[in-house]
Amino acid sequence: MKAMVLAAGLGTRLRPVTRSVPKPMVPVLNRPVMEHIIQLLERNGFTEVIANVHWFPDVIQDHFGDGSGFGVDLTYSHEEELLGTAGGVRYASPFFDDDFLVISGDAMTDIDLAAMRDFHRSHGGIATLAARRVEDTSEFGVVITDEDGRIQGFQEKPDPAEALSDLANCGIYMFNREIFDHFPDPGQSKLAAPGHPDGFADWAFDVFPALLEAGAEFRAYETDSYWNDIGTIGELVQSNFDGLAGEVDLGLPENEAQPGVWVAGEVEGLENAEIDGPVLIGDGARIGEGAQLVGPLVLGEGCSIGAGAGVREAVLLGRSSLEKGAFLAGGLLGPTRD
């Protein structure tokens, strides 16, 4: 089964982090979110992959190339104009043979895609949607199903008191090529607005309602795997912390320099700092005399922590710096812009 990684979005809720990088390249445990997704695909046997790109496409292509360094064959679908959540998939449709997977390149998950593929093929339907139970439905689009898992409808971020389901749509789909028969005609998207290209289409407003109206076989695959769409700065920080805690399987460097302290590459001054893990330190980091590092904490590549400085429960992006004697508790720190 071939796969498509959705990587064309602007990531506006993550600004200013995404002012100069696409959201799929935002780091979790010092590696881009999309790199974790590509590795998840490879582990589950999805090695023929296409990604749609739009915002800073060269950043994505320069990192992944043809995918061979990550165990996949990766090609790209360039969107001159954003085509919507479904329109981008239709634009790339010549790539697909029969059944195919669509997964976000800017969400963190360790879902068992092989098991989802088996489920999708077992019911022989047009579409399968991954869903996970959540406590606060007001943050998610939720999926309403019957007792057999057939999808009956959707609610968009309902108040918990009014929610008809607690199953959140994870934005991970498997489709048969027949799905393209249920797309709106060019220019007929329900979200069509001035400036939208004719090929624009949206899953929630255009395609899924058409599937329900046609009575197509459309099922939810319920998973209890980790899933975080990293839509906000807080969620980005939390995904890093969850990765450190092992709540999501993302892998850590082999070098555990001290209990709960993982180091990638060469780090300067480690032996002269006071460290309380879990802490991940990227290659080229420099730590000043007497610095205090208190986890959960992620230091990106080339970070600099001044002598006597203290930092705890935070994520520092690559090349960020904390001056001598300064203190940072919580949140996200980025590098100084030139």
C-alpha positions in Angstrom: 0.0 0.0 0.0 1.3 3.4 -0.9 1.2 6.4 1.4 0.8 10.1 1.3 2.2 12.5 3.9 0.3 15.8 4.1 3.0 18.4 4.5 1.7 21.5 2.7 0.1 23.4 5.5 1.2 26.8 6.9 1.1 25.9 10.6 -0.2 29.3 11.6 -1.0 28.3 15.2 2.7 27.5 15.7 4.0 30.9 14.7 6.5 32.3 15.2 8.2 28.9 15.1 6.8 28.3 11.6 7.7 31.8 10.2 10.7 30.3 8.4 10.1 26.5 8.5 7.1 24.4 7.5 5.3 22.8 10.4 6.4 19.2 9.5 10.0 20.3 10.1 9.4 21.6 13.6 11.5 19.4 15.9 10.4 16.8 18.5 13.4 15.3 20.3 15.6 17.3 17.9 14.2 15.6 14.8 11.5 17.0 12.5 8.0 15.7 13.2 7.8 14.5 9.6 11.0 12.4 10.1 9.3 10.5 12.9 6.3 10.0 10.6 8.5 8.7 7.7 10.2 6.3 10.1 6.8 5.1 11.3 5.8 4.4 7.7 9.0 2.5 7.0 8.6 0.4 10.2 5.1 -0.6 9.1 6.0 -1.5 5.5 4.9 1.7 3.7 7.9 2.4 1.6 6.4 4.1 -1.5 5.5 7.6 -0.3 4.5 10.9 -1.7 4.4 14.2 0.2 2.6 17.4 -0.9 4.6 20.6 -0.2 3.9 24.3 -0.4 5.3 26.4 2.5 9.1 26.4 2.3 9.2 23.2 0.2 13.0 23.3 -0.2 13.4 22.8 3.5 11.5 19.5 3.4 13.1 18.3 0.1 16.6 19.2 1.2 16.2 17.2 4.4 14.6 14.1 3.0 15.8 14.1 -0.6 14.5 10.9 -2.3 13.9 9.3 1.0 16.6 6.6 0.5 18.3 7.7 3.7 15.2 6.9 5.7 14.3 3.6 4.0 11.6 4.9 1.7 11.1 6.0 -1.9 9.9 9.6 -1.5 8.5 11.8 -4.2 6.8 15.2 -4.0 3.6 16.9 -5.2 4.0 20.6 -5.4 1.0 22.8 -4.7 1.3 26.2 -6.2 -1.9 27.1 -4.3 -3.1 25.2 -1.3 -5.8 22.7 -2.4 -7.3 21.8 1.0 -7.1 18.7 3.1 -8.6 16.5 0.3 -7.8 18.5 -2.8 -4.1 17.9 -2.4 -4.7 14.2 -2.3 -6.8 14.3 -5.5 -4.0 16.3 -7.1 -1.6 13.5 -6.3 -4.0 10.7 -7.3 -1.9 9.5 -10.3 0.6 8.2 -7.7 -1.9 5.7 -6.2 -2.7 2.2 -7.4 -5.6 0.9 -5.3 -5.8 1.2 -1.5 -3.6 3.9 0.0 -2.9 5.7 3.3 -3.1 9.4 4.0 -1.3 10.7 7.2 -0.5 14.1 8.5 3.2 15.1 8.4 2.7 17.5 11.3 1.1 15.2 14.0 2.9 12.9 16.4 1.8 9.3 16.7 3.1 5.8 17.0 -0.1 4.1 15.7 0.2 0.6 14.4 -0.4 1.3 10.7 0.0 -2.3 9.7 -2.9 -3.3 12.0 -4.9 -0.5 10.6 -4.2 -1.7 7.1 -5.4 -5.2 8.0 -8.6 -3.8 9.4 -9.2 -1.6 6.4 -8.8 -4.5 4.0 -10.9 -6.9 6.2 -14.1 -4.8 5.8 -13.5 -4.1 2.1 -14.9 -0.6 2.3 -14.0 2.6 0.6 -12.6 4.4 3.6 -11.2 3.8 7.1 -10.6 6.6 9.6 -8.4 6.3 12.7 -10.0 7.6 15.9 -9.0 7.8 19.5 -11.0 8.4 22.6 -10.5 11.8 24.3 -11.7 13.5 27.5 -12.3 17.0 26.1 -14.2 16.8 22.8 -14.2 20.6 22.4 -10.6 20.4 21.1 -11.4 17.9 18.3 -13.6 16.8 15.5 -15.4 13.7 16.7 -16.7 10.7 14.9 -20.1 9.2 15.5 -20.3 5.4 14.9 -22.8 2.6 15.3 -22.1 -0.5 17.4 -20.2 -2.1 14.4 -17.9 0.9 13.9 -19.6 2.2 10.8 -19.4 6.0 10.7 -22.8 7.7 11.0 -21.7 11.3 11.3 -19.4 13.9 12.7 -19.4 16.8 15.2 -16.8 19.6 15.0 -15.4 20.4 18.5 -18.6 19.9 20.4 -19.0 20.9 24.0 -18.6 17.7 26.1 -22.2 18.1 27.3 -23.4 18.0 23.7 -21.0 15.5 22.2 -22.5 12.4 20.7 -19.2 10.6 20.8 -15.8 10.9 22.4 -13.9 9.4 19.4 -11.6 12.1 18.0 -10.6 12.0 14.3 -6.8 11.5 14.2 -6.5 12.6 10.6 -5.1 9.2 9.5 -7.1 7.6 6.7 -7.0 4.6 4.4 -8.9 4.8 1.1 -9.8 2.7 -1.9 -9.4 4.6 -5.2 -13.2 4.8 -5.4 -12.9 7.7 -2.9 -12.2 10.0 -5.8 -15.8 9.3 -7.1 -17.1 11.2 -4.1 -15.1 14.4 -4.5 -16.9 17.6 -5.5 -16.7 18.8 -9.1 -14.0 21.5 -9.7 -15.0 24.8 -8.0 -17.9 23.2 -6.1 -16.3 22.7 -2.7 -18.6 23.8 0.2 -15.6 25.8 1.4 -15.0 27.4 -2.0 -14.3 31.1 -1.6 -12.7 33.8 -3.7 -9.1 32.9 -4.3 -9.6 29.1 -3.8 -8.4 27.1 -6.8 -10.9 24.9 -8.7 -9.2 21.8 -7.3 -9.8 22.8 -3.7 -11.6 20.2 -1.6 -12.0 19.4 2.1 -12.5 16.0 3.8 -14.9 17.1 6.5 -17.1 19.5 4.4 -17.0 17.8 1.0 -15.9 14.2 0.8 -17.0 12.6 4.1 -20.6 14.0 3.8 -20.8 12.6 0.3 -19.7 9.2 1.5 -22.4 9.2 4.2 -25.0 10.3 1.8 -24.1 7.5 -0.6 -24.2 4.9 2.2 -20.7 3.9 1.4 -18.8 1.5 3.7 -16.9 3.9 5.9 -15.5 2.7 9.2 -13.6 4.0 12.2 -10.5 2.2 13.4 -10.2 2.8 17.1 -6.7 3.1 18.5 -5.3 3.8 21.9 -1.9 4.7 20.5 -0.3 8.0 21.2 -1.5 10.9 19.1 -1.0 14.7 19.3 -1.6 17.0 16.3 0.9 19.6 17.7 -1.4 22.5 16.9 0.0 24.8 19.5 3.3 25.7 21.2 2.1 23.9 24.4 1.3 20.7 22.4 4.8 20.9 20.8 6.5 21.2 24.2 4.3 18.4 25.6 5.2 16.0 22.7 8.9 16.5 23.5 8.2 15.7 27.1 6.1 12.7 26.2 8.9 11.4 24.0 11.4 11.8 26.8 9.1 9.9 29.1 8.6 7.1 26.6 4.9 7.7 26.3 5.4 7.8 22.5 8.0 5.6 20.8 10.3 8.0 19.1 13.7 6.7 20.0 16.5 8.3 22.0 20.2 8.5 21.3 22.2 5.3 22.3 24.5 7.4 24.4 22.9 7.7 27.9 25.8 9.7 29.5 24.2 9.6 32.9 20.9 8.0 34.1 18.2 9.8 32.2 20.6 12.0 30.3 20.8 11.3 26.6 23.5 12.9 24.4 23.7 13.1 20.7 27.2 13.7 19.2 29.7 15.9 21.0 28.7 18.1 23.9 31.0 20.5 25.7 31.0 21.0 29.5 28.7 18.1 30.4 30.8 17.1 33.3 30.7 20.5 35.0 27.0 20.9 35.0 24.3 19.8 37.5 21.8 17.7 35.6 18.5 16.1 36.8 16.9 14.1 34.0 15.1 13.3 31.8 17.3 15.5 29.6 18.2 15.2 25.9 21.1 17.2 24.6 21.8 17.7 21.0 25.1 17.6 19.1 27.4 20.6 19.4 25.7 22.0 22.6 27.9 24.0 25.0 27.2 24.0 28.8 28.8 26.5 31.0 30.4 25.9 34.4 27.9 25.3 37.2 24.8 25.3 34.9 21.7 23.6 36.2 19.6 21.5 33.8 16.4 20.1 35.2 14.1 17.8 33.2 12.0 17.2 31.4 14.3 19.2 29.1 15.4 19.1 25.4 18.4 21.1 24.2 18.7 21.4 20.4 21.8 21.1 18.4 24.3 23.9 18.9 22.5 25.3 22.0 24.6 27.3 24.5 23.9 27.5 28.2 26.0 30.1 30.0 27.9 29.5 33.2 25.7 29.4 36.3 22.5 29.5 34.1 19.5 27.4 35.0 16.9 25.8 32.8 14.1 23.4 33.6 11.0 21.9 32.0 11.6 23.5 28.6 12.5 22.9 25.0 15.3 24.9 23.4 15.4 24.8 19.6 18.7 24.4 17.8 21.2 27.3 18.3 19.3 28.8 21.1 21.3 30.4 23.9 20.8 31.2 27.6 23.1 33.9 28.9 25.4 33.5 31.9 23.4 33.4 35.1 20.1 33.5 33.4 17.1 31.3 34.3 14.4 29.8 32.2 11.5 27.7 33.6 9.0 26.2 31.2 8.1 26.9 27.6 9.9 27.1 24.3 13.1 29.1 23.5 14.3 29.7 19.9 17.5 31.2 18.5 18.0 34.9 18.0 17.1 35.9 14.5 19.8 37.5 12.4 
